[in-house]
Amino acid sequence: MTSRRAIVTGRLSCEANSVKRPPGAARRNFHDLCTRCGDCVAVCPEGVLVLGVGDLPVFEPRENGCSFCGDCADACKTDALDLTRFAEWPWRAQVADACLSVNGVSCRICQDSCDQGAIRFHLKTGGRAEPSLDAESCVGCGACSAACPAGAISLQRRQPTRLEGLG
């Protein structure tokens, strides 16, 4: 149910599913808990946190991936960010058709940047190679997205499995 406050402040429930908040962000009441101080952004060693709309922190891996070091949560003076919620990080990489390798250009930068080995390439006829993503290995750090020269990799919210949805 959408609260009156969410409507007045422009924070409708669909925003919660599309905006990437920092790792460990409170899922339901982040807007209320965050003081918009920017401390989490300032201490992020990878620079993957930026201030977004309303000065709320947003996860945007433009040049690096997140190491999930926890500095952002340690800097947070409220319960908006919490290390115990890092395991709940819902974002996973997704490769679009704009991938250079899918289009016949030799590129495997995303594979090289993935420390988890979640991206592999399978050779196809005609010299193409198609990326294959192992969603179980992907931690959603964004390193592949930041490295992709075609901008073909985005982070999408992982859909919970049937069993996770029951818990």
C-alpha positions in Angstrom: 0.0 0.0 0.0 1.3 3.4 -0.9 1.5 5.9 1.9 0.3 9.5 1.6 3.8 10.6 2.3 5.1 8.6 -0.6 2.6 10.3 -2.9 3.4 13.8 -1.7 7.1 13.3 -1.9 7.0 11.5 -5.2 8.2 8.2 -3.8 5.8 5.7 -5.2 6.3 2.0 -4.7 7.5 1.4 -8.3 10.6 3.6 -7.4 11.6 1.0 -4.8 12.0 -1.6 -7.6 14.0 0.5 -10.0 16.4 2.7 -8.0 19.5 1.0 -6.9 20.1 2.1 -3.3 23.5 1.3 -1.6 24.2 -2.2 -0.5 22.6 -2.9 2.9 19.9 -0.3 2.4 16.7 -0.7 4.3 14.1 -2.0 1.8 10.9 -0.5 3.1 11.7 2.7 4.9 15.1 3.8 3.5 13.7 7.3 2.6 12.6 7.8 6.2 15.8 6.6 7.8 18.4 8.3 5.5 19.4 11.7 6.7 20.8 12.6 3.2 24.2 13.5 4.9 26.2 12.0 2.1 28.7 10.2 4.4 28.2 6.9 2.6 29.0 8.5 -0.7 32.1 10.3 0.7 33.7 7.1 2.1 33.0 4.8 -0.8 36.5 3.7 -2.0 35.2 2.5 -5.4 33.1 5.6 -6.1 30.0 3.6 -6.9 27.7 5.7 -4.7 26.4 9.1 -5.9 23.8 11.4 -4.6 20.6 11.1 -6.6 17.2 12.7 -6.5 16.4 14.3 -3.2 20.1 13.9 -2.2 19.5 10.2 -1.5 22.4 7.8 -2.3 22.2 5.7 -5.4 24.4 2.8 -6.6 25.9 3.7 -10.0 28.9 1.7 -11.0 30.3 4.0 -13.7 34.0 3.2 -13.5 34.3 0.4 -10.9 32.3 -2.3 -9.3 31.4 -2.5 -5.6 33.7 -4.6 -3.4 30.9 -4.7 -0.7 33.6 -3.5 1.8 30.9 -2.1 4.1 32.5 1.4 4.5 29.2 2.9 3.5 27.3 1.1 6.2 29.9 1.8 8.8 29.7 5.6 8.0 25.9 5.6 8.2 24.8 7.0 11.6 21.2 5.7 11.2 19.7 2.3 10.4 19.3 3.2 6.7 22.4 1.1 5.8 23.3 -2.1 7.7 26.0 -4.7 7.0 23.6 -7.5 8.0 21.4 -6.7 4.9 24.3 -7.0 2.4 23.3 -10.6 1.7 19.9 -9.3 0.5 21.5 -7.4 -2.5 19.0 -8.1 -5.2 20.8 -6.8 -8.3 22.3 -9.1 -11.0 23.9 -8.4 -14.3 21.9 -8.7 -17.5 23.4 -8.5 -21.0 21.5 -6.8 -23.8 21.6 -7.3 -27.6 23.9 -4.3 -27.9 26.8 -6.5 -26.7 29.7 -6.1 -29.1 30.5 -9.8 -29.1 26.9 -10.7 -29.9 27.2 -8.4 -32.9 30.4 -10.0 -34.3 33.0 -7.7 -32.6 35.6 -9.5 -30.5 35.1 -8.2 -27.0 35.2 -9.9 -23.6 36.0 -7.1 -21.3 33.0 -8.0 -19.1 34.4 -11.5 -18.6 37.8 -10.1 -17.8 36.4 -7.7 -15.2 34.2 -10.3 -13.4 36.1 -11.6 -10.4 33.4 -14.2 -9.7 33.6 -15.7 -13.2 29.9 -15.3 -13.7 30.3 -14.3 -17.4 31.6 -16.7 -19.9 31.5 -16.7 -23.7 30.3 -19.6 -26.0 31.6 -19.6 -29.5 29.0 -19.6 -32.3 29.3 -20.0 -36.0 30.6 -17.1 -38.0 33.1 -16.0 -35.4 30.6 -14.7 -32.9 30.7 -15.5 -29.2 27.6 -15.2 -27.0 27.9 -14.2 -23.4 26.4 -16.5 -20.8 25.7 -15.3 -17.3 25.6 -17.5 -14.3 23.1 -15.7 -12.1 24.1 -17.8 -9.1 27.8 -16.6 -9.3 26.9 -13.0 -10.1 27.0 -10.8 -7.0 25.7 -7.7 -8.7 28.8 -5.7 -8.1 28.6 -3.8 -11.4 32.2 -4.3 -12.5 31.1 -5.8 -15.8 28.6 -2.9 -16.4 31.2 -0.3 -15.7 33.7 -2.0 -18.0 31.4 -2.6 -21.0 32.3 -0.2 -23.8 28.9 -0.7 -25.5 26.8 -0.1 -22.3 25.2 -3.5 -23.0 25.2 -4.7 -19.4 22.8 -3.4 -16.8 21.9 -4.5 -13.3 18.4 -5.8 -13.0 16.5 -6.7 -9.8 16.8 -10.4 -9.3 13.4 -12.2 -9.1 13.1 -14.2 -5.9 12.7 -17.9 -6.4 9.5 -19.5 -5.3 11.0 -20.7 -2.0 12.5 -17.2 -1.2 9.1 -15.6 -1.8 7.6 -18.0 0.8 10.1 -17.0 3.5 
